[in-house]
């Protein structure tokens, strides 16, 4: 029997305790946001409660690899952590494999292979097509500036422009409800 509440409580505490303070984007609040967006998009896409549970587990673990400060490929590390811990909460090896597939679907450039992976990928970057784009993007800028103090706002704007131009949503929900706002956010950056 899967125990979402215990899983959420245990992993959230690990993330809060182990994510570095300079991670102003890849932080606990981002994980909470992605879990919320997964649930929202999944309901709009008419997913079963069982599949929503798997997607929420993927969202919970998707940036857990950042707890290991030495790792370059945080998605692969997130998968390793999920593979280690999820069986303790009643997840089968088949379910863990699905969940790690969803985690890997968040790797840039996103290449989801099925509907569940598409939903998790879109939930991770859903903010690109929202009014919170600038605010959330600023958090990512400050996080990147920790690693590269010379990064200017103009350079960051150019990075975001290229990213928005190359990004595309995968789910019908985000294509219908986020793509237009994402284009508006791109235009705002281009006009800066």
C-alpha positions as CSV (number, residue, x, y, z in Angstrom):
1,X,0.0,0.0,0.0
2,X,1.4,3.4,-1.0
3,X,1.5,6.0,1.7
4,X,1.6,9.4,-0.1
5,X,1.3,11.4,3.1
6,X,4.3,9.7,4.8
7,X,6.3,9.9,1.5
8,X,5.6,13.6,1.2
9,X,6.4,14.3,4.8
10,X,9.7,12.4,4.8
11,X,11.0,13.6,1.5
12,X,9.9,17.2,2.1
13,X,11.9,17.2,5.3
14,X,15.0,15.7,3.5
15,X,14.7,18.4,0.8
16,X,14.3,21.2,3.3
17,X,17.2,20.0,5.4
18,X,19.6,19.3,2.5
19,X,19.0,21.7,-0.4
20,X,21.6,24.5,-0.3
21,X,20.4,28.0,0.5
22,X,21.8,29.4,-2.7
23,X,19.3,27.2,-4.6
24,X,16.7,30.0,-5.0
25,X,14.9,28.3,-7.9
26,X,15.6,24.6,-7.3
27,X,14.2,24.8,-3.8
28,X,11.4,23.2,-1.7
29,X,8.9,25.9,-2.9
30,X,9.6,24.9,-6.6
31,X,8.9,21.2,-5.7
32,X,5.6,22.2,-4.1
33,X,4.7,24.3,-7.1
34,X,5.5,21.4,-9.5
35,X,3.4,18.9,-7.4
36,X,0.5,21.3,-7.5
37,X,0.8,21.9,-11.2
38,X,1.1,18.1,-11.9
39,X,-2.1,17.6,-10.0
40,X,-3.9,20.5,-11.8
41,X,-2.7,19.5,-15.3
42,X,-3.3,15.8,-14.7
43,X,-6.9,16.5,-13.8
44,X,-7.4,18.7,-16.9
45,X,-5.9,15.8,-18.9
46,X,-8.4,13.3,-17.3
47,X,-5.8,11.1,-15.6
48,X,-6.6,8.4,-13.1
49,X,-5.9,9.0,-9.4
50,X,-3.4,6.2,-9.6
51,X,-1.4,7.9,-12.4
52,X,-1.7,11.2,-10.6
53,X,-0.1,9.6,-7.5
54,X,2.8,8.3,-9.7
55,X,3.3,11.8,-11.2
56,X,3.2,13.5,-7.8
57,X,5.9,11.1,-6.6
58,X,8.0,12.0,-9.7
59,X,7.4,15.7,-9.0
60,X,8.4,15.2,-5.4
61,X,11.7,13.6,-6.4
62,X,12.4,15.5,-9.6
63,X,15.0,17.9,-8.2
64,X,16.1,15.8,-5.2
65,X,19.4,15.2,-6.9
66,X,20.4,18.8,-5.9
67,X,20.8,17.5,-2.4
68,X,24.1,16.0,-3.6
69,X,26.1,19.1,-4.3
70,X,28.8,17.2,-6.1
71,X,26.6,15.8,-8.9
72,X,26.5,17.3,-12.4
73,X,23.4,15.4,-13.7
74,X,20.8,16.2,-11.1
75,X,18.1,14.3,-12.9
76,X,20.1,11.0,-12.9
77,X,20.9,11.6,-9.2
78,X,17.2,12.3,-8.5
79,X,16.4,8.9,-10.2
80,X,18.9,7.2,-8.0
81,X,17.4,8.6,-4.9
82,X,13.9,7.7,-6.0
83,X,15.0,4.1,-6.8
84,X,16.5,3.8,-3.4
85,X,13.6,5.3,-1.4
86,X,10.4,4.6,-3.2
87,X,10.2,0.8,-2.5
88,X,10.1,1.7,1.2
89,X,6.8,3.4,0.6
90,X,5.2,0.5,-1.3
91,X,6.1,1.4,-4.9
92,X,6.9,-1.6,-7.1
93,X,9.9,-1.8,-9.4
94,X,7.6,-1.2,-12.4
95,X,6.1,1.9,-10.7
96,X,9.6,3.2,-9.8
97,X,10.7,2.8,-13.5
98,X,7.7,4.9,-14.6
99,X,8.5,7.5,-12.0
100,X,12.2,7.7,-13.0
101,X,11.1,8.1,-16.6
102,X,9.0,11.1,-15.6
103,X,11.9,12.6,-13.7
104,X,14.2,12.2,-16.7
105,X,11.5,13.9,-18.9
106,X,12.3,17.1,-17.0
107,X,15.9,17.1,-18.3
108,X,16.5,20.0,-20.7
109,X,15.9,19.7,-23.6
110,X,12.7,17.9,-22.5
111,X,11.9,14.7,-24.4
112,X,8.9,13.1,-22.8
113,X,7.9,9.7,-24.3
114,X,4.3,9.3,-23.0
115,X,1.4,11.3,-21.5
116,X,2.6,11.0,-17.9
117,X,6.1,12.2,-18.8
118,X,4.5,15.1,-20.8
119,X,2.5,16.2,-17.8
120,X,5.5,16.2,-15.4
121,X,7.6,18.0,-18.0
122,X,5.0,20.7,-18.5
123,X,4.4,21.1,-14.8
124,X,8.1,21.7,-14.3
125,X,8.1,24.6,-16.8
126,X,4.5,25.7,-16.6
127,X,5.6,29.0,-15.1
128,X,7.0,30.1,-18.5
129,X,3.5,30.9,-19.6
130,X,2.3,32.6,-16.5
131,X,2.3,36.1,-14.9
132,X,4.9,34.8,-12.5
133,X,7.5,34.3,-15.2
134,X,9.6,37.3,-14.3
135,X,9.5,36.6,-10.6
136,X,10.3,32.9,-10.9
137,X,12.9,33.6,-13.6
138,X,14.6,36.1,-11.3
139,X,15.0,33.3,-8.7
140,X,16.8,31.2,-11.3
141,X,19.0,34.2,-12.3
142,X,20.1,34.6,-8.7
143,X,20.8,30.8,-8.4
144,X,22.9,30.9,-11.6
145,X,24.7,34.0,-10.4
146,X,25.9,32.0,-7.4
147,X,27.9,29.8,-9.8
148,X,28.8,32.6,-12.3
149,X,29.0,36.0,-10.4
150,X,29.8,37.8,-13.7
151,X,26.4,36.9,-15.2
152,X,24.6,40.1,-16.1
153,X,20.9,40.8,-16.4
154,X,21.3,41.4,-20.1
155,X,23.0,38.0,-20.5
156,X,20.3,36.4,-18.5
157,X,17.6,38.0,-20.6
158,X,19.3,36.6,-23.7
159,X,19.5,33.1,-22.1
160,X,15.8,33.3,-21.4
161,X,14.9,34.5,-24.9
162,X,16.7,31.6,-26.4
163,X,15.1,29.2,-24.0
164,X,11.6,30.5,-24.6
165,X,12.2,30.3,-28.4
166,X,13.2,26.6,-28.2
167,X,10.8,25.5,-25.5
168,X,7.4,23.9,-26.4
169,X,4.6,22.6,-24.2
170,X,3.5,19.0,-24.6
171,X,0.1,18.7,-23.1
172,X,-3.2,19.9,-24.6
173,X,-3.8,21.9,-21.4
174,X,-0.6,23.9,-21.5
175,X,-0.8,24.3,-25.3
176,X,-4.2,25.9,-24.9
177,X,-3.7,27.7,-21.6
178,X,0.0,28.6,-21.3
179,X,1.5,28.8,-24.8
180,X,0.0,32.2,-25.7
181,X,1.2,33.8,-22.4
182,X,4.6,32.3,-22.9
183,X,4.8,34.1,-26.3
184,X,3.8,37.3,-24.5
185,X,6.6,36.8,-22.0
186,X,9.0,36.3,-24.9
187,X,7.9,39.5,-26.5
188,X,8.3,41.4,-23.3
189,X,11.9,40.2,-23.1
190,X,12.6,41.0,-26.7
191,X,11.3,44.6,-26.2
192,X,13.4,45.2,-23.1
